[in-house]
Amino acid sequence: MNPGMTRLLLATALAAGLLGGCDSTAGPEPAAAATRHYGRIAFEPCTLATGVSAGNVQAYCARFEVPEDRSAPEGRKIALSLAWLPATDEGSATDDPVFFFAGGPGQSALKTWPQVDPAFAQVRKQRHVILVDQRGTGGSNPLECAPPEGADATAGGADPAVLAAFAARCAAEVADRADPRFYTTADAVADVEAVREAIGAAKIDLVGVSYGTRVAQQYAGAHPQAVRSLVLDGVAPNDLVVGGEFAHTFEDALKLQSEHCRQLPSCAARFPQDARTQLAGLVERLRQAPAEVEYRDPSSAQSRRGTVSADTVTGLAFMFSYMPQTASLLPLVLDEASQGRYAPLLSLHDLMGRNMGGSMARGMQWSVICAEDADRYQENEAAAGTLLGPEVARMFFAACPSWPHGGRAEGFTTPLRSEVPALLLSGELDPVTPPRYGEQVAQGLANGRHLVLKGQGHGNLGSGCMPRLVAQFLESADAKALDAACLDTLAYVPPFTSFNGWEP
């Protein structure tokens, strides 16, 4: 296994996703024909699938052409991949559809949807959902390239120079069909506005997750008259340098997780060292001497050999911290590894890497972060003392010198100031978009409300009673009137004290 795999996996995958007027014929046709029209767009039956889970969702899909460069409307066109999920009770459906924006940057909204669809069951009773694969992702002229032969699927080498060379080769490969300079958030916002006009919706409800919260805020700032309500889950402020603070936000999440463990006698007794100290000791040992280990392939159960490095450990810890269910396994896995038993750690790392590999359109991610974030990144000296170190951010932006990219529009980083009703969600233990980000954005939203979910991580639309609260909010457009007492049942997920689980 490439010892730099994890750092590049993080740099690629964590950077942690759309649309004025309407006419008298606006809205979806009620006919049951195979082809259905929503405004001016013809949709055909389709199935949405993630490729990594068994859940599929029936929908209607369409292709929608837009200019790649809007300053040259007669130039090259690109076809956006769209999906429409009709309200399950179409007879009582509202006129304001929900637009869902996926994360990344680089995730496909259509491929992501099956994983979040259960959280929208109540929303979909009376609301249509529209998905747009952001240009450069999924089925919308994806900016993707195969890594160099012999390199792992998540990148192309652990050296920034190698990644920059890979980006240059990728840019040459896509040059005949795409100009990466026009695949920014602002370009995506213009695409969404074009889709909104085409379906004839006077107003839309925006739901953004992670990087998708940037898209939602930028759209709401550019087209305030078209936004009925806003849901932001895992909030990224407009002025955030995406990828620039991971080393620090991860440390903060580890500290909070350890504090929760200290409050549980069984956890404190089983893991006397806090997670950060335990992880730091293991990382230092592996920096001095990476370990060759035999482990079980997580897919085939066949015996394999691989190398456990410091990057392997920090990367797995970072990825596991996203969700409380996986974070609860981390202390046990680290404890096993600290005693020289690395097989469980390497199997889990392999599994996570396979599940995440290919989930991001790397070129689109570069188009966004190189245009909007890279020149604002300033290395913090304090990052050198963190577990992830400054290397993750360096790798995050390493492709930018070689990747053609545009720039930010004037006012891009200005905080959103709006009267639009807004519901903001943060997980208490989120390692990439901590609650303080949500508090920062909420200050500019006069009709907004920020909910912090106890013991939760990154992405909370499906946590506890949150699906019901989101549905109630989208119905009433009044976040402050929500009775959120049901969230009090959410709690910290205690760490496993053995591979049989945790103590009751």
C-alpha positions in Angstrom: 0.0 0.0 0.0 1.3 3.5 -0.9 2.3 5.1 2.4 1.0 8.5 1.2 -2.4 7.1 0.2 -4.3 8.5 3.1 -3.0 12.1 2.9 -4.0 12.2 -0.8 -7.3 10.5 -0.1 -8.1 13.2 2.4 -6.9 16.0 0.2 -9.1 14.6 -2.6 -12.2 13.6 -0.7 -12.6 16.3 2.0 -12.3 19.7 0.3 -15.4 16.7 4.3 -23.5 19.3 -3.9 -28.9 25.7 -8.7 -31.4 28.1 -10.8 -36.4 34.3 -12.8 -39.6 34.2 -14.2 -42.4 31.7 -14.6 -45.3 31.2 -17.0 -48.8 30.0 -16.8 -47.8 26.5 -17.8 -45.2 26.2 -15.0 -45.0 23.1 -12.9 -44.9 19.3 -13.6 -47.5 17.7 -15.9 -49.8 15.3 -14.1 -49.9 12.8 -17.0 -48.6 9.3 -16.4 -46.8 9.1 -19.7 -43.2 7.8 -19.7 -41.9 11.2 -20.7 -42.9 13.9 -18.4 -42.3 17.7 -18.5 -41.5 19.9 -15.7 -41.8 23.4 -17.3 -39.8 23.3 -20.5 -37.6 20.3 -19.5 -38.6 16.7 -20.7 -37.7 14.0 -18.2 -37.5 10.2 -18.7 -37.9 7.5 -16.1 -34.5 6.5 -14.5 -33.0 4.8 -11.4 -30.6 6.7 -9.1 -27.9 4.5 -7.6 -24.8 5.2 -5.5 -22.7 2.3 -6.8 -21.7 1.5 -3.2 -25.0 0.7 -1.5 -28.0 -1.4 -2.2 -30.5 1.4 -2.1 -31.9 2.6 -5.4 -34.4 5.4 -6.0 -36.8 5.7 -8.9 -36.8 9.1 -10.5 -37.1 11.0 -13.8 -33.9 12.2 -15.5 -33.0 14.8 -18.1 -30.1 16.4 -19.9 -30.1 20.2 -20.0 -27.7 22.2 -22.1 -25.9 25.3 -20.9 -23.0 27.4 -22.3 -19.7 26.4 -20.8 -18.5 30.0 -20.9 -21.5 32.3 -20.4 -19.5 35.2 -21.8 -19.5 33.3 -25.1 -23.0 31.9 -25.3 -22.6 30.7 -28.9 -19.5 28.7 -27.9 -19.2 25.2 -26.5 -22.2 23.7 -24.7 -22.2 21.2 -21.9 -25.1 19.0 -20.8 -26.1 19.0 -17.2 -27.4 15.8 -15.7 -30.7 16.4 -13.9 -33.1 14.3 -11.9 -36.6 15.1 -10.7 -38.2 13.2 -7.8 -42.0 13.9 -7.9 -43.8 14.5 -4.7 -45.4 11.2 -3.5 -48.7 13.0 -3.1 -48.6 15.0 -6.3 -52.2 16.2 -5.9 -51.2 18.4 -2.9 -47.7 19.2 -4.1 -46.4 22.8 -3.5 -45.1 25.1 -6.2 -41.6 25.5 -4.6 -39.4 22.5 -5.3 -36.4 21.5 -3.2 -33.0 21.7 -4.8 -30.4 19.5 -3.1 -26.7 20.4 -3.3 -24.1 17.7 -2.6 -20.7 18.1 -0.9 -17.1 17.8 -1.8 -16.5 19.8 -3.9 -16.8 17.1 -6.4 -19.7 14.9 -5.4 -22.5 14.0 -7.7 -25.9 15.0 -6.4 -27.6 12.2 -8.4 -25.2 9.5 -7.0 -25.4 10.9 -3.5 -29.2 11.1 -3.3 -30.0 7.4 -2.6 -28.0 7.7 0.7 -30.0 10.8 1.8 -33.4 10.0 0.3 -34.7 8.3 3.5 -34.2 11.6 5.4 -36.5 13.3 2.9 -39.4 10.9 3.1 -41.7 13.4 4.8 -40.4 16.3 2.7 -41.2 14.5 -0.5 -44.8 13.9 0.4 -45.7 17.4 -0.8 -42.6 18.7 -2.4 -40.8 17.9 -5.7 -37.0 17.5 -5.5 -34.7 18.6 -8.2 -31.1 17.3 -8.4 -28.4 18.9 -10.6 -25.1 17.2 -11.0 -22.9 20.3 -10.7 -20.9 20.9 -13.8 -17.7 18.8 -13.7 -19.3 16.0 -11.6 -21.4 12.9 -12.1 -23.1 13.1 -15.5 -22.4 16.8 -16.2 -19.2 16.6 -18.3 -17.2 15.2 -15.3 -13.6 16.4 -14.9 -12.0 13.1 -14.0 -8.8 11.4 -15.1 -7.4 7.9 -14.3 -4.4 8.1 -12.0 -1.0 7.2 -13.4 -0.5 3.5 -14.0 0.6 1.7 -10.8 -0.6 4.5 -8.5 -3.5 4.0 -6.1 -6.9 4.9 -7.2 -7.2 7.9 -4.9 -4.5 10.1 -6.3 -1.2 9.6 -8.1 1.6 9.8 -5.6 2.4 11.3 -2.2 4.7 14.0 -3.5 3.2 17.4 -4.3 5.2 17.6 -7.4 3.8 14.2 -8.5 0.3 15.5 -7.9 1.0 18.7 -9.9 2.3 16.6 -12.8 -0.8 14.4 -12.6 -3.0 17.6 -12.7 -1.1 18.9 -15.8 -1.7 15.5 -17.6 -5.3 15.5 -16.6 -5.8 19.1 -17.9 -4.4 18.0 -21.2 -6.7 15.0 -21.3 -9.9 17.0 -20.8 -8.9 20.0 -22.9 -10.8 18.8 -26.0 -14.1 18.8 -24.1 -13.8 21.2 -21.2 -12.2 24.4 -20.1 -11.6 23.9 -16.3 -11.7 27.7 -15.7 -15.5 27.6 -16.0 -16.3 25.0 -13.4 -16.5 27.2 -10.3 -19.2 27.7 -7.7 -20.3 30.9 -9.6 -20.7 28.9 -12.8 -22.8 26.3 -10.9 -25.0 29.0 -9.5 -25.7 30.3 -13.0 -26.6 26.8 -14.1 -29.1 26.4 -11.2 -30.7 29.7 -12.1 -31.1 28.5 -15.7 -32.7 25.2 -14.5 -35.0 27.1 -12.2 -36.2 29.4 -15.0 -36.7 26.4 -17.3 -38.9 24.5 -14.9 -40.9 27.6 -14.2 -40.5 27.8 -10.4 -40.9 31.3 -9.0 -39.2 30.2 -5.8 -37.2 27.2 -4.6 -36.1 25.7 -1.3 -32.3 25.1 -1.0 -30.8 22.2 0.9 -27.0 22.1 1.0 -24.6 19.7 2.7 -21.0 20.6 3.4 -19.5 22.2 0.3 -23.2 22.3 -0.9 -23.8 25.0 1.8 -21.4 27.2 -0.1 -23.4 26.7 -3.3 -26.6 27.4 -1.5 -25.3 30.6 0.2 -23.8 31.9 -3.1 -27.1 31.2 -4.9 -29.1 32.9 -2.2 -26.8 35.9 -2.4 -27.0 36.2 -6.2 -30.8 35.4 -6.5 -32.5 36.4 -3.3 -35.9 36.8 -4.9 -35.9 33.2 -6.0 -35.2 31.6 -2.6 -38.1 30.6 -0.3 -36.0 28.9 2.4 -32.6 27.6 3.2 -31.3 24.4 4.9 -27.6 24.3 5.6 -26.1 21.1 7.0 -22.4 21.1 8.0 -22.0 24.8 7.3 -19.1 26.3 5.4 -18.9 30.1 5.7 -18.3 32.1 2.5 -14.9 33.2 3.7 -13.7 29.8 4.8 -10.6 28.5 3.0 -11.9 25.0 2.2 -9.2 22.5 3.3 -7.2 25.1 5.1 -8.3 24.3 8.7 -8.7 20.5 8.8 -5.6 20.0 11.0 -7.1 22.2 13.7 -10.8 21.2 13.4 -9.8 17.6 13.7 -7.8 18.3 16.8 -10.8 20.0 18.4 -13.1 17.1 17.5 -10.6 14.6 19.1 -10.5 16.7 22.3 -14.3 16.7 22.6 -14.5 13.0 22.0 -11.9 12.3 24.7 -13.8 14.6 27.1 -16.9 12.5 26.5 -15.0 9.3 27.2 -13.6 10.7 30.5 -17.2 11.1 31.7 -18.0 7.4 31.2 -16.3 5.2 33.9 -16.1 2.2 31.7 -14.5 4.2 28.8 -12.1 6.0 31.1 -11.0 2.7 32.7 -10.6 0.9 29.3 -8.8 3.8 27.6 -6.8 5.7 30.3 -5.0 7.7 27.6 -7.0 10.3 25.7 -7.4 9.6 22.0 -5.1 12.4 21.0 -2.2 11.2 23.1 -2.7 7.6 22.1 -2.9 8.6 18.4 0.2 10.9 18.7 2.3 8.1 20.2 1.3 5.6 17.6 2.0 8.1 14.8 5.5 8.9 16.1 6.3 5.2 16.3 5.2 4.5 12.8 7.0 7.6 11.4 10.2 6.0 12.8 9.4 2.5 11.5 6.3 1.7 9.3 5.0 -1.8 9.9 4.6 -4.6 7.5 1.5 -6.6 8.4 -0.7 -9.4 7.3 -4.4 -8.6 7.3 -7.8 -9.7 5.9 -9.1 -8.2 2.7 -12.3 -6.5 3.8 -14.1 -7.6 0.6 -12.8 -11.1 0.0 -11.5 -12.1 3.4 -8.3 -13.3 1.7 -5.0 -12.8 3.4 -3.0 -9.8 2.2 0.1 -8.0 3.2 0.4 -4.2 3.5 2.3 -1.4 5.2 0.9 0.6 8.1 2.4 4.1 8.2 1.8 7.2 10.2 -0.4 8.5 7.3 -2.5 5.3 7.5 -3.3 5.9 11.1 -4.0 9.7 10.9 -6.1 9.2 7.8 -8.2 6.5 9.3 -8.7 8.5 12.5 -9.8 11.5 10.5 -12.2 9.6 8.3 -13.7 7.8 11.3 -14.3 11.0 13.1 -16.9 12.0 10.6 -19.6 9.8 12.1 -20.2 8.9 15.7 -20.8 5.3 14.8 -17.3 4.9 13.3 -15.7 7.3 15.8 -16.8 4.9 18.6 -14.6 2.2 17.1 -11.5 4.3 16.9 -10.1 4.1 20.5 -10.3 0.3 20.3 -8.6 0.1 16.9 -5.9 2.5 18.1 -5.4 0.5 21.3 -4.9 -2.7 19.3 -2.4 -1.0 17.0 -0.5 0.5 19.9 0.1 -3.1 21.1 1.4 -4.1 17.7 -1.9 -5.6 16.4 -2.3 -3.6 13.1 -4.5 -6.0 11.1 -7.9 -4.5 12.1 -6.6 -1.0 11.4 -5.3 -1.9 7.9 -8.5 -3.7 7.0 -10.7 -0.8 7.9 -8.4 1.7 6.2 -8.6 -0.5 3.0 -12.4 -0.6 3.3 -12.7 3.2 3.7 -10.4 3.9 0.9 -12.4 1.7 -1.5 -15.7 3.2 -0.5 -14.4 6.7 -1.0 -12.3 6.1 -4.1 -14.0 7.7 -7.1 -16.6 9.5 -5.0 -15.1 12.9 -6.0 -14.5 14.4 -9.4 -11.0 15.5 -8.8 -10.7 18.0 -11.6 -13.9 19.8 -10.6 -12.6 19.9 -7.1 -9.4 21.6 -8.3 -11.4 24.0 -10.5 -13.3 25.1 -7.3 -10.6 25.3 -4.7 -7.9 26.6 -7.0 -10.1 29.5 -8.1 -11.8 30.2 -4.7 -9.5 29.1 -1.9 -5.9 28.4 -2.8 -4.7 32.0 -3.0 -6.3 32.8 0.4 -4.6 29.9 2.2 -1.9 31.0 4.6 0.0 28.2 6.4 -0.5 28.5 10.2 2.7 27.7 12.1 0.6 26.0 14.7 -0.4 23.3 12.2 3.1 21.8 12.5 2.2 20.7 16.0 -1.0 18.9 15.0 -1.5 15.3 14.1 -2.4 16.0 10.5 0.2 18.7 10.2 0.4 21.2 7.3 0.8 18.5 4.7 -2.9 17.9 4.2 -3.5 21.5 3.2 -0.4 21.5 1.1 -1.6 18.4 -0.8 -5.0 19.9 -1.1 -3.7 22.8 -3.2 -0.7 21.1 -4.8 -2.4 20.7 -8.2 -3.3 24.4 -8.5 -0.1 25.6 -10.3 -0.8 23.0 -13.0 -4.6 23.1 -13.2 -6.2 25.8 -15.4 -8.6 27.8 -13.1 -10.6 30.9 -13.0 -11.1 33.3 -10.1 -13.6 34.5 -7.6 -16.3 37.0 -8.3 -16.1 40.3 -6.4 -17.8 39.9 -3.0 -17.5 36.1 -3.1 -16.2 35.8 0.5 -18.7 38.4 1.9 -20.9 36.7 4.5 -24.5 36.1 3.4 -26.9 38.7 4.8 -30.5 37.7 4.2 -34.0 37.7 5.5 -34.7 34.3 4.0 -36.0 31.7 6.5 -33.0 29.4 7.3 -32.3 26.3 9.3 -28.7 25.5 10.1 -27.4 22.2 11.4 -24.1 21.3 13.0 -22.8 18.2 14.7 -21.1 18.8 18.1 -18.2 16.6 17.1 -17.9 17.5 13.4 -14.2 17.4 12.5 -14.4 19.6 9.4 -17.4 22.1 9.8 -17.6 22.6 13.6 -20.6 24.4 15.2 -18.7 27.7 15.3 -19.0 27.9 11.5 -22.7 27.6 11.8 -22.8 30.3 14.5 -20.8 32.5 12.2 -23.2 32.2 9.3 -26.3 32.4 11.4 -25.3 35.9 12.5 -26.2 37.2 9.0 -29.6 35.4 8.8 -32.3 37.4 10.6 -34.8 34.6 10.2 -32.3 31.8 10.8 -31.9 29.2 13.6 -28.9 27.1 14.3 -29.3 23.7 15.8 -26.2 21.9 17.3 -26.8 18.1 17.5 -25.2 16.5 20.6 -22.7 13.8 20.0 -23.0 14.0 16.2 -20.5 14.4 13.4 -20.6 15.7 9.9 -23.9 15.6 8.0 -27.1 15.4 10.2 -30.1 15.5 7.9 -31.0 12.0 8.9 -30.1 12.1 12.6 -32.8 11.4 15.2 -35.9 13.5 14.6 -34.1 15.8 12.2 -36.0 14.5 9.1 -39.3 15.5 10.7 -38.0 18.9 11.8 -36.7 19.6 8.3 -40.1 18.7 6.8 -41.8 21.0 9.3 -39.5 23.8 8.5 -39.9 23.5 4.8 -43.7 23.5 5.3 -43.8 26.5 7.6 -40.6 28.4 6.6 -40.3 29.3 10.3 -37.2 27.9 11.9 -37.7 29.7 15.2 -41.1 28.1 15.7 -39.8 24.6 15.6 -40.1 22.4 18.7 -36.6 20.8 18.6 -36.9 19.2 22.1 -36.9 15.8 20.3 -33.2 16.3 19.5 -32.5 16.0 23.3 -32.7 12.2 22.8 -29.5 12.3 20.7 -26.4 11.4 22.7 -22.7 10.6 22.5 -22.1 7.2 21.1 -19.7 5.5 23.6 -16.5 3.9 22.3 -16.3 0.1 21.9 -14.5 -1.4 24.8 -14.1 -4.7 22.9 -14.9 -5.9 19.4 -18.2 -7.2 20.8 -19.3 -3.6 21.4 -19.6 -1.2 24.3 -20.7 -1.8 27.8 -24.4 -0.9 28.5 
